[in-house]
């Protein structure tokens, strides 16, 4: 276990985390541009959360021996993974709710901070053009947001395990 506890101080685990997030971003762009599936606002928020994991991993990989870089990586990873899970769960609720009195709507434009309007800066990646309630793609009976729950839950579980093991054995993040 102590060997695993040292992983966050090494560069390769952070690079693996970054590569997985980058792979999910490439897959999302393939779905959008290769398969013609239009992302909704919830998809854009989930995409943003995956970018959060990617950038957190890159920051930590710059200097994993430095506690500030490592702490920034852990914080970014944890916040992005948990936020992504919550957004994916809400998206699934929008798609599967059968209550005729429940009214779910998506915003038309992403609600990014005014100081960082990603949908204006990079509309090819962050502009929402689809509808949140439509299920345009499924694999093994699961929709895209259901698969994203799996992805974000995996990111969250690995984050929690690494954080706990690192804290327990090294007494440092």
Secondary structure, DSSP 8 states (H G I E B T S, - for coil): -HHHHTGGGSHHHHHHHHHHHHHHHHHHHIIIIIS-----HHHHHHHHHHHHHHHHHHHHHH-TTSHHHHHHHHHHHHHHHHHHHHHHHHHHHHHH---TT------SS----TT--HHHH-HHHH---S-TT----EETTEEHHHHHHHHHHHHHHHHHHHHHHHHHHHS--
